[in-house]
């Protein structure tokens, strides 16, 4: 299939330089139009900004990944400063959210300071009129929704979302977007989510370099895998493949305000 695709969530800065260069050379071959590279912390954000300045196919977002130790006030302020300084360059604030997996490992981890940090990012997203990219699954998604509703956030993207039927319905009612990874090929929970969720609120991603199982086991995560995800989504939705490509692509372009044309700097 020669339809263009967009990877709506990837950690491009986390790839080795060799892997990243190879991947970028292959994008045109696999009809990958754009990559939305999210940040984990300030240094990650600086790297993504540099990558985006060199290759216009890369769209950067700045945030702080919640599945790590909380930043101190100085570190957090550096991230906020980067967001404000580069507000015209970045397409979103993210990845931000709540530490679901960290709390599974350590039940004593307090959620309160993470909620307070997320609220600060949400307030900034509203002030700058930027989409926000969320790492918030299961019960954490309801906490995130409370904050999104409090500040009347219009553009929220829950990446690799998982949640209860009630939470799924809440996201749909709030017109929140989700994005699907290649685990849709083998995870029943994700397949059921695809079946329920409106296509007009859906995107596709890899979350690379996060690895996958099934046919992609032991393979370095690459945006080309999205073609298989789209085929699976079309199968689940019982819709023509060509239509599926166009809808998912347009959803991402519209949500992030992406210019789908690109040029490379020498």
Backbone as a ProteinNet text record, in pm:
[ID]
protein_1_A
[PRIMARY]
XXXXXXXXXXXXXXXXXXXXXXXXXXXXXXXXXXXXXXXXXXXXXXXXXXXXXXXXXXXXXXXXXXXXXXXXXXXXXXXXXXXXXXXXXXXXXXXXXXXXXXXXXXXXXXXXXXXXXXXXXXXXXXXXXXXXXXXXXXXXXXXXXXXXXXXXXXXXXXXXXXXXXXXXXXXXXXXXXXXXXXXXXXXXXXXXXXXXXXXXXXXXXXXXXXXXXXXXXXXXXXXXXXXXXXXXXXXXXXXXXXXXXXXXXXXXXXXXXXXXXXXXXX
[TERTIARY]
84.6	0	88	58.6	141.9	78.3	-23.9	-85.7	8.7	13.5	101.2	49.8	142.7	108.1	184.3	133.7	199.5	209.4	328.4	346.8	314.5	201.4	151.4	218.1	310.5	376.5	498.5	615.8	741	843.5	936.2	1045.5	1171.5	1177.6	1285.3	1422.4	1427.3	1556	1613.3	1531.4	1576.8	1640.8	1632.8	1701	1849.7	1929.7	2071.6	2083.5	2191.9	2209.6	2209.3	2272.6	2277.3	2137.3	2060.1	1924.3	1835.8	1851.6	1769.8	1800.9	1926.6	1964.2	1909.5	1920.7	1869.7	1718.2	1649.2	1505	1463.2	1527.2	1491.3	1515.5	1619.6	1645.4	1536.3	1472.1	1371.6	1229.2	1208.9	1072.6	1000.1	1066.4	1001.6	968	1057.6	1034.8	905.5	878.1	759.3	644.8	655.3	548.1	510.5	614	592.8	611.4	503.9	505.9	564.1	526.7	570.4	584	666.4	682.9	658.6	575.8	554.5	637.1	750.8	844.5	821.4	783	754.2	879.9	876.5	994	969.4	1077.6	1071	1109.3	1196	1248	1316.2	1384.5	1442	1546.6	1637.4	1741.9	1682.1	1582.6	1510.3	1444.9	1386.6	1321.1	1421.4	1537.4	1639.7	1681.9	1695.5	1734.8	1627.5	1501.2	1392.6	1380.6	1405.2	1403.2	1511.5	1629.9	1740.3	1705.8	1647.4	1610.2	1505.8	1408.4	1302	1353.1	1455.1	1513.1	1587.6	1639.8	1715.6	1627	1513.6	1427.5	1282.7	1219.3	1085.3	977.4	1014.5	918	898.7	993.1	987.3	916.1	810.7	736	759.7	803.1	841.8	736	734.3	650.1	738.7	708	787.9	702.6	754.8	684	776.4	715.3	791.2	717.4	782	718.6	699.4	578	550.5	606.7	649.3	700.7	849.2	881.1	1016.8	1008.1	1119.4	1121.9	1080.8	1005.5	959.8	1077.4	1064.6	1169.4	1161.3	1274.6	1267.7	1215.9	1193.9	1135.4	1221.1	1352.8	1444.1	1434.1	1429.2	1417.6	1284	1178.8	1046.4	1038.2	1099.5	1098.5	1174.1	1280.7	1355.5	1265.1	1180.9	1089	985.7	927.9	829.8	892.8	1016.8	1087.4	1108.3	1145.5	1164.2	1033.3	924.3	793.9	759	775.6	740.9	832.5	961.4	1058.5	1034.1	993	978.4	831.6	742.1	598.6	557.1	629.6	594.3	650.1	748.3	811.4	745.5	703.5	645.9	499.6	453	313.6	225.1	287.3	207.7	292.2	224.1	288.7	273.9	389.4	382.4	515.8	532.4	432.7	423.5	303.3	281.5	170.8	156.1	50.4	73.3	36.5	40.1	111.2	178.5	268.5	199.8	116.2	40.5	133.4	229.4	315.8	411.3	457.2	546.1	473.8	345.3	269.1	240.4	235.1	218.3	342.2	457.6	583.4	604.9	555.1	575.8	445.1	370.7	238.9	247	365	379.9	401	417.8	442.4	320.3	342.2	232.1	193.9	64.5	14.8	-3.9	-23.1	-57.4	38	171	259.7	257.6	228.8	219	92.9	-14.8	-137.9	-114.4	-45	-15.9	69.6	168.2	252.5	170.5	87	3.8	-86.9	-140.8	-227.9	-151.9	-26	55.4	74.2	98.6	114.1	-16.7	-127.5	-257.4	-287.5	-259.2	-281.4	-197.8	-74.2	14	-35.9	-83.1	-136.9	-254.9	-340.7	-455.8	-410.2	-315.8	-265.5	-203.5	-128.1	-60.1	-143.3	-261.1	-350	-279.1	-219.9	-150	-221.7	-222.9	-271.9	-185.1	-242.4	-167.2	-169.8	-52.8	-37.3	-24.9	-115.3	-129	-90.3	-13.9	13.6	-73.3	-194.8	-290.9	-385.1	-369.6	-448.8	-527.9	-629.6	-717.7	-768.3	-758.6	-816.2	-747.2	-621.9	-551.5	-616.8	-678	-742.6	-858	-926.4	-1037.6	-987.1	-872.9	-812.7	-773.1	-711.8	-673.5	-797.3	-904	-1027.8	-1084.6	-1076.1	-1122.2	-1051.1	-919.3	-840.2	-869.9	-884.6	-916.1	-1050.1	-1146.1	-1278.2	-1271	-1190.5	-1175.2	-1126.1	-1033.8	-975.8	-1031.1	-1136.6	-1203.1	-1104.7	-1019.9	-920.6	-991.5	-956	-1022.3	-948.7	-816.6	-739	-653.3	-703.2	-630.9	-612.4	-491.2	-454.7	-405.2	-483.6	-443.9	-371.7	-239.7	-165.2	-170.5	-172.7	-176	-273.9	-395.1	-493.5	-549.9	-576.1	-648.1	-737.4	-859.2	-947.1	-1078.8	-1158.2	-1287.8	-1387.2	-1499.5	-1604.3	-1654.1	-1665.5	-1713	-1612.9	-1484.2	-1381.2	-1373.8	-1386.2	-1387	-1500.4	-1617.9	-1733	-1708.9	-1642.8	-1612.6	-1518.3	-1417.1	-1324.5	-1396.7	-1485.2	-1560.3	-1647.6	-1716.2	-1803.3	-1724.3	-1599.5	-1513.7	-1436.8	-1459.6	-1394.2	-1242.1	-1196.9	-1053.8	-1008.9	-888.6	-830.9	-750.5	-744.6	-655.9	-567.6	-458.4	-375.8	-344.8	-337.9	-325.5	-185.9	-125.8	7.4	-3.7	109.7	107	63.4	44.5	-5.5	-151.5	-214.5	-351.8	-358	-243.6	-241.3	-264.2	-235.7	-244.7	-308.6	-340.2	-399.7	-551.4	-625.6	-771.7	-828.8	-772	-820.7	-815	-706.7	-692.7	-786.4	-804.1	-896.8	-1040.1	-1077.2	-1210.9	-1224.6	-1117.8	-1118.5	-1138.9	-1069	-1082.5	-1226.2	-1286.2	-1424.2	-1520.2	-1494.4	-1584.1	-1558.6	-1432.1	-1396.7	-1426.6	-1478.4	-1508.9	-1381.6	-1389.5	-1274	-1226.2	-1319	-1279.2	-1199.3	-1187.8	-1109.7	-988.6	-939.3	-833.9	-712.8	-594.8	-468.7	-389.5	-272.3	-186	-45.5	21.2	153	235.4	363.8	448.6	495.1	508.2	570.8	713.5	774.3	911.2	1006	1111	1159.9	1098.3	983.9	918.1	898.1	936.9	928.5	791.1	762.2	634.9	654.7	544.4	544.4	484.1	438.6	376.2	472.3	425.2	508.9	626.3	621.3	729.2	824.9	811.8	899.5	1045.9	1130.1	1275.2	1310	1211.6	1236.9	1239.9	1336.3	1342.9	1218.2	1154.4	1029.9	1054.6	971.3	988.5	849.8	837.6	707.2	641	718.6	658.7	558.2	571.2	479	336	321.2	188	100.5	160.8	81.4	4	68.3	0.2	-110.7	-85.2	-188.1	-311.1	-288.3	-400.9	-481.7	-413	-484.7	-573.6	-520.7	-597.6	-716.9	-697	-807.1	-916.8	-877.8	-975.5	-1054.6	-983.3	-1049.7	-1151	-1111.5	-1199.9	-1320	-1295.7	-1402.8	-1485.1	-1440.7	-1508.9	-1524.4	-1411.8	-1410.6	-1301.9	-1317.8	-1215.8	-1080.8	-975.4	-841.6	-803	-835	-801.7	-867.1	-991.6	-1064.9	-1000.4	-955.5	-893.3	-764.7	-682.3	-559	-589.5	-681.8	-713.5	-766.1	-854.1	-915	-813	-730.6	-631.7	-527.3	-488.5	-391.7	-451.3	-573.2	-635.7	-663.4	-701.7	-724.1	-599.5	-484	-358.3	-317.1	-330.5	-299	-386.2	-515.2	-608.2	-583.5	-561.8	-544.9	-421.3	-310.7	-184.4	-151.9	-236.7	-209.4	-81.3	-58.7	65.4	57.9	165.7	182	234.7	157.2	194.5	307	339.9	455.4	580.4	695.3	817.1	937	1039.4	1166	1276.8	1389.9	1506.5	1611.1	1675.3	1789	1915.5	2003	2131.2	2217.5
-119.9	0	124.7	218.3	337.8	461.3	441.2	554.2	608.2	740.7	798.1	771.6	762.6	740.8	840.3	859.1	942.1	861	858.2	795.7	902.6	887.7	991.5	992.3	897.7	895.8	805	867.8	792.5	869.2	795.2	856.9	850.3	936.6	928.6	951	1033.3	1062.9	943	842.2	725.7	618.1	632.4	539.4	572.8	473.3	501	587.6	661.2	748.5	668.6	552	466.8	420.7	374.2	327.1	440.1	555.4	670.6	715	723.3	763.6	666	537.5	436.1	450	469.5	484.2	604.6	716.9	838.2	823.2	749.9	724.7	639.3	556.4	462.7	517.8	633.9	685	696	752.3	769.3	634.1	536.6	402.7	342.4	369.1	312.3	413.4	524.4	623.4	685.1	704.5	768.7	919.3	993	1135.9	1217.3	1180.7	1256.6	1165.5	1211.4	1143.4	1246.1	1213.3	1303.6	1252.9	1317.6	1269.9	1340.4	1262.1	1316.1	1313.5	1391.6	1406.8	1349.6	1300.1	1243.2	1342.3	1438.8	1534.9	1647.2	1736.8	1854	1816.8	1725.8	1688.3	1618.4	1534.6	1468.2	1572.8	1675	1780.9	1854.5	1885.5	1954.9	1871.1	1742.2	1652.6	1649.5	1639.1	1635.5	1766	1876.5	2005.7	2011.1	1960.9	1957.9	1869.7	1754.5	1662.6	1726.4	1793.1	1855.5	1971.4	2041.2	2152.5	2103.3	1981.6	1926.1	1853.7	1803.6	1723.1	1761.4	1826.6	1880.2	1772.1	1649.4	1540.3	1509.2	1552.1	1527.1	1644.1	1612.9	1712.7	1686.1	1786.7	1763.1	1810.3	1741.5	1778.7	1778.5	1864.3	1874.2	1843.3	1754.8	1719.8	1649	1575.8	1497	1365.6	1255.2	1123.8	1089.6	1051.2	1030.5	902.2	808.4	682.1	694.5	797.6	820.1	906.3	919.9	999.9	1143.4	1202.4	1339.4	1435.5	1533	1634.5	1731.8	1791.7	1896.2	2023.8	2126.8	2251	2312.5	2303.9	2359.7	2284.7	2151.1	2069.9	2095.2	2106.1	2128.4	2265.4	2362.9	2498.1	2502.3	2421.9	2415.1	2365	2266.9	2212.4	2317.2	2386.5	2490.8	2602.9	2637.2	2741.2	2699.2	2572.1	2521.1	2526.3	2488.6	2490.6	2632.2	2727	2865.6	2923.7	2892.4	2944.7	2891.4	2764.2	2698.6	2671.5	2751.1	2726.8	2728.1	2804.2	2809.6	2691.1	2622.6	2508.6	2375.6	2361.5	2233.8	2223.8	2099.7	2079.3	2042.7	2010.5	1968.4	1971.6	1955	1933.2	1785.7	1718.8	1576.6	1507.2	1399.7	1315.9	1348.8	1364.5	1391.7	1298.9	1289.8	1203.7	1156.8	1030.9	974.7	839.6	805.6	688.6	556.6	506.9	383.9	264.7	243.5	125.9	137.9	258.3	278.2	245.3	278.6	249.5	100.5	30.9	-114.1	-179.4	-119.2	-171.6	-127.4	-8.6	48.1	110	34.7	79.3	199	229.1	342.4	475.1	468.8	590.3	682	805.8	901	956.3	955.3	1004.5	1156.2	1211.9	1354.7	1449	1438.1	1532.1	1514.9	1394.3	1372.2	1439.3	1432.7	1500.1	1651.3	1703.9	1847.9	1888.7	1804.8	1834.4	1829.1	1728.3	1716.1	1838.4	1886	2003.3	2125.1	2138	2249.7	2240.7	2119.7	2102.4	2132.2	2090.3	2114.6	2263.8	2333.8	2479.4	2547.8	2501	2560.2	2529.4	2406.7	2368.7	2457.7	2486.1	2572.2	2714.6	2763.3	2899.7	2918.4	2817.4	2826.4	2771.9	2719.2	2660.2	2549.1	2455	2341.1	2211	2112.8	1980.7	1922	1832.4	1766.9	1615.7	1553.1	1409.2	1339.9	1246.2	1189.8	1042.7	1014.2	878.1	860.5	807.8	792.4	678.5	566	448.2	398.7	316.5	260.6	370.2	354.3	452.9	589	590.9	719	806.6	744	821.3	903.5	853.6	929.3	1052.6	1039.6	1155.9	1259.3	1211.9	1303.1	1370.6	1295.7	1352.4	1461.1	1438	1540.7	1673.4	1665.9	1786.4	1847.7	1763.2	1812.9	1886.6	1831.2	1894.6	2024.1	2024	2143.7	2262.3	2236.9	2345	2352.5	2276	2279	2256.8	2155.8	2124	2071.3	2126.4	2089.2	1979.6	1970	1873.4	1787.7	1668.3	1574.1	1442.7	1392.2	1267.8	1167.9	1062.2	954.3	849.1	844.9	749.7	611.2	507	366.5	348.5	397.4	398.8	260.2	238.8	120.8	167.9	115.3	159.8	84.3	111.2	46.6	98.7	29	71.2	210.9	239.5	371.1	480.7	450.4	549.8	571.3	464.1	476.2	568.5	548.1	631.6	777	797.4	934.3	1003.1	930.9	987.7	1022.9	934.8	959.5	1084.1	1096	1211.4	1341.7	1333.7	1452.3	1476.3	1391.2	1403.4	1394.3	1306.2	1281	1183	1201.6	1112	1002	886.7	779.8	741.3	671	617.7	471.5	395.8	250.1	208.6	116.3	64.2	-70.1	-124.4	-256.2	-371.5	-347	-456.7	-487.8	-404.7	-434.4	-563.6	-609.5	-733.1	-856.3	-844.3	-964.4	-942.2	-817.5	-790.7	-774.1	-867	-863.8	-735.5	-689.3	-567.6	-448.3	-437.8	-327	-344.8	-466.7	-493.5	-455.6	-483.9	-446.1	-294.7	-227.5	-81.5	-23	-76.9	-30.4	-45.6	-156.1	-183.5	-78.8	-35.7	57.4	204	238.3	379.6	437.3	559.8	621.5	640.9	607.2	618.5	763	858.8	998.3	1052.4	972.4	1012.6	921.1	864.4	763.9	801.2	765.9	781.5	651.5	645.3	527.7	570.5	485.3	516.6	389.6	408	293.1	298.1	417.8	435.6	381.4	374.7	326.1	409.1	346.5	211.4	97.5	121.8	13.9	-106.9	-227.7	-346.2	-412.2	-489.5	-559.1	-709.8	-781.5	-927.5	-968.9	-1092.7	-1142	-1140.7	-1095.6	-1097.7	-1000.6	-908	-809.6	-844.1	-962.3	-1003.3	-999.8	-942.2	-930.3	-838.4	-759.1	-663.8	-521.8	-441.8	-303.7	-228.1	-160.2	-90.5	20.3	20.6	109.1	158.6	283.4	334.7	252.2	175.6	92.6	-6.9	-40.8	-135.3	-83.2	47.3	108.8	58	21.3	-32.4	-157.1	-242.8	-362.2	-324.5	-223.1	-176.8	-127.4	-52.4	3.1	-108.5	-208.5	-322.8	-390.3	-402.8	-467.6	-382	-251.9	-162.1	-167.8	-169.4	-178.3	-308.6	-415.5	-546.2	-541.9	-486.5	-481	-390.7	-279.6	-183.6	-220.4	-323.1	-366.8	-250.4	-179.5	-65.7	-85.9	-24.8	-38	15.2	-54.8	-18.6	122.3	156.1	287.4	398.4	375.8	472.4	485.5	372.4	372.3	454.8	434.4	512.3	662.2	701.8	844.2	905.1	831	885.2	901.8	799.2	805.9	914.1	926.2	1029.9	1168.2	1188.8	1320.6	1355.1	1254.8	1278.1	1339.6	1282.8	1325.5	1463.6	1486.5	1617.7	1725.3	1697.4	1795.9	1818.9	1711.1	1724	1805.7	1777.1	1842.9	1963.9	1990.4	2103.6	2084.4	1961.7	1926.6	1964.3	2024.9	2046.4	1915.7	1850.3	1717.5	1718.4	1834.2	1841.1	1859.4	1812.3	1824.5	1852.3	1912.9	1937.2	1902	1862.3	1828.4	1936.3	1963.7	2056	1978.4	2037.4	1970.7	1972
0	0	0	-88.7	-102.1	-39.2	41.9	109.9	217.1	237.5	339.8	480.8	574	714	802.2	923.1	1023.7	1151.9	1209.2	1339.8	1443.8	1512.3	1601.9	1739.1	1763.8	1895.5	1889	1892.1	1890.1	1973.1	2035.5	2112.8	2026	1927.2	1828.8	1891.8	1993.7	2058.4	2132.7	2160.2	2236.8	2149.3	2017.7	1927.5	1922.5	1894.5	1871.9	1746.8	1736.8	1620.4	1490.8	1493.9	1374.7	1334.8	1432.7	1404.4	1354	1416.5	1379	1236.2	1200.9	1065.2	961.7	991.4	899.5	883.2	994.5	991.1	907.6	929.8	857.4	707.6	670.2	528.5	466.1	548.4	497.8	498.9	555.3	569.2	435.9	337.8	207.8	145.4	162.1	108.4	162.6	291.3	355.1	366.3	292.1	281.4	416.5	500.5	630.5	610.7	624.4	596.1	711.4	835	951.8	1072.9	1167.6	1296.3	1404.7	1502.3	1614.3	1731.9	1755.7	1856.9	1990	2090.6	2223.8	2310.3	2417.3	2503.6	2642.8	2703.6	2838.7	2946.8	2913.9	3010.9	2932.3	3001.2	2934.1	2829.8	2863.6	2768.5	2646.5	2671.1	2562.9	2471.8	2532.3	2455	2366.6	2422.3	2343	2223.2	2244.8	2135.5	2026.4	2067.4	1970.3	1893	1960.1	1891.3	1784.4	1817.8	1720.9	1601.7	1629.6	1521.9	1429.7	1489.2	1410.7	1327.1	1376.7	1301.2	1177.6	1183.6	1072.1	970.4	1016.2	928.6	956.1	861.2	881.1	887.8	862.7	880.8	1029.2	1110.6	1254.4	1321.5	1394.5	1469.4	1617.6	1690.7	1829.9	1928.8	2042.9	2156.1	2280	2376	2497.9	2619.3	2705.6	2827.8	2925	3018.9	3116.1	3136.8	3098	3110.3	3258	3297.6	3439.8	3500	3416.3	3471	3507	3583.9	3631.9	3757.2	3824.7	3947.1	3916.9	4007.6	3988.3	3971.6	3884	3871.5	3988.9	4024.1	4125.8	4059	4137.1	4083.8	3974.7	3990.6	3891.4	3758.2	3766.6	3644.8	3574.7	3652.8	3595.2	3529.2	3591.9	3536.1	3403.6	3391.6	3265.8	3153.1	3184.5	3084.2	3044.2	3142.9	3113.4	3029.3	3061.3	2985.8	2840.6	2820.5	2684.7	2606.2	2670.6	2603.7	2559.6	2650.8	2619.3	2511.8	2521.6	2425.8	2285.7	2277.5	2146.7	2112.3	2165.1	2146.6	1999.5	1918	1775.9	1698.3	1755.2	1687.6	1722.6	1846.9	1889.3	1846.9	1828.7	1788.8	1906.7	2022.3	2137.3	2264.1	2376.6	2505.7	2539.1	2559.7	2588.6	2571.4	2627.4	2689.8	2837.8	2887.6	3029.3	3078.9	3211.1	3261.4	3402.9	3427.8	3562.9	3562.6	3674.9	3679.3	3712.3	3623.9	3648.8	3674.4	3586.6	3598.3	3716.7	3744.8	3859.8	3989.9	3998	4119.5	4133.1	4020.8	4026.7	4087.5	4061.8	4117	4260.9	4293.8	4427.5	4475.9	4554.7	4601.7	4694.9	4747.5	4839	4765.7	4634.9	4556.2	4562.2	4603.8	4615.2	4478.4	4450.4	4322.2	4322.8	4440.1	4451.7	4379.4	4399.6	4328.5	4177.1	4129.2	3984.6	3929.2	4006.7	3964.9	3958.4	4059.5	4062.6	3943	3907.6	3792.4	3663.8	3649.6	3529.9	3516	3626.5	3621.3	3570.3	3609.2	3559.7	3408.5	3356.9	3212.2	3139.3	3197.8	3135.3	3130.5	3239	3239.8	3131.7	3116.3	3015.3	2874.2	2853.7	2722.5	2685	2781.3	2756.3	2725.7	2804.6	2785.8	2648	2603	2473.6	2358.5	2389.1	2288.4	2211.2	2288	2230.4	2267.2	2176.7	2213.8	2324.9	2403.9	2510.1	2488.8	2506.4	2482.9	2617.5	2643.4	2776.8	2787.5	2891.5	2936.8	3060.6	3040.4	3150.2	3114.7	3183	3150.2	3271	3240.7	3343	3435.9	3567.6	3660.2	3652	3607.6	3592.8	3486.5	3388.2	3281.4	3335.2	3436.1	3494.7	3568.5	3634.4	3701.4	3596.9	3488.1	3379.8	3321.3	3304.1	3249.5	3340.1	3471	3565.7	3540	3519.6	3497	3360.3	3259.7	3126.1	3125.7	3196.9	3205.8	3286.7	3393.1	3477.9	3397	3303.4	3224.3	3082.2	3054.9	2923.6	2809.5	2823.6	2721.2	2596.5	2481.6	2356.7	2280	2300.2	2222.9	2315.1	2345.1	2429.7	2355.4	2358.5	2290.3	2394.3	2419.1	2509	2425.6	2437	2355	2419.5	2335.2	2378.3	2494.4	2476.7	2585	2615	2744.1	2792.7	2906.6	2914.8	3021.5	3024.5	3127.4	3144.7	3041.3	3030.5	2937.2	2971.6	3100.9	3144.5	3107.8	3125.2	3092.6	2942.3	2866.5	2719.7	2676.3	2734.2	2698.9	2736.7	2849.7	2893.4	2795.1	2749.8	2651.6	2522.8	2478.8	2356.1	2370.8	2483.5	2506.8	2510.7	2559	2565.7	2436.4	2335.9	2205.6	2216.5	2306.5	2320.1	2213	2163.3	2064.5	2134.2	2070.4	2114.4	1996	2025.7	1916.1	1943.4	1837.1	1841.9	1799.2	1874.1	1841.8	1769.1	1723.8	1658.5	1748.9	1877.9	1962.2	1930.6	1845	1803	1721.3	1673.3	1594.7	1680.4	1812.8	1896.9	2033.7	2070.9	2201.9	2188.5	2249.5	2241.2	2301.2	2411.3	2476	2381	2305.1	2210.4	2091.9	2047.7	1937.9	1975.9	2100.4	2148.3	2158.7	2198.2	2204.3	2064.6	1966.7	1828	1780	1815.8	1775.1	1831.3	1955.3	2023.3	1989.3	1962.8	1954.9	1816.5	1810.8	1680.6	1597.9	1472.4	1383.8	1372.3	1377.9	1361.3	1480.3	1587.5	1705	1724.7	1617.6	1628.6	1544.3	1596	1523.1	1539.1	1476.8	1488.2	1529.1	1602.7	1657.2	1672.1	1704.6	1740.1	1884.6	1941.6	2073.5	2072.8	1953	1944.3	2028.3	2077.9	2045.9	2127.6	2193.4	2266.4	2174.5	2218.7	2131.9	2134.6	2031.6	2021	2007.4	2027.6	2017.8	1883.2	1877.2	1754.4	1638	1523.5	1402.2	1411.9	1509	1524.7	1638.5	1693.8	1802.9	1759.2	1843.5	1820.1	1703.4	1657.6	1549.1	1605.7	1561	1609.1	1562.4	1655.5	1623.5	1521.2	1419.1	1303.2	1260.9	1217.3	1172.7	1063.3	986.6	881.4	938.1	1066.1	1130.4	1131.3	1118.8	1121.2	1006.6	895	783.4	827.1	906.1	955.7	1054	1136.7	1230.4	1155.2	1048.9	973	906.4	857.3	798.3	903.5	1025	1131.7	1172.8	1182.5	1217.9	1112	984.5	875.5	884.2	918.4	933.2	1047.4	1161.1	1278.1	1251.2	1184.5	1156.4	1032.9	961.1	837.9	739.8	719.6	628.6	523.4	405.9	301	349.9	312.9	358.3	313.1	189.4	136.7	219.2	256.6	339.3	477.5	530.9	663	662.9	560.6	549.6	547.6	464.3	448.8	577.9	647.2	768.4	880.8	903.6	1011.2	984	859.8	821.3	845.3	797.6	810.1	956.1	1035.9	1178.6	1242.7	1210.6	1271.8	1223	1093.8	1037	1101.1	1114.5	1169.6	1318.3	1392.6	1537.8	1572	1504.1	1537	1449	1350.7	1262.6	1184	1138.7	1069.9	922.7	874.6	731.1	674.1	591.9	544.5	442	387.1	296.9	382	332.3	411.3	321	382.9	313.6	410.1	357.3	437.9	427.1	541.1	539.4	513.2	437.1	411	536.4
[MASK]
++++++++++++++++++++++++++++++++++++++++++++++++++++++++++++++++++++++++++++++++++++++++++++++++++++++++++++++++++++++++++++++++++++++++++++++++++++++++++++++++++++++++++++++++++++++++++++++++++++++++++++++++++++++++++++++++++++++++++++++++++++++++++++++++++++++++++

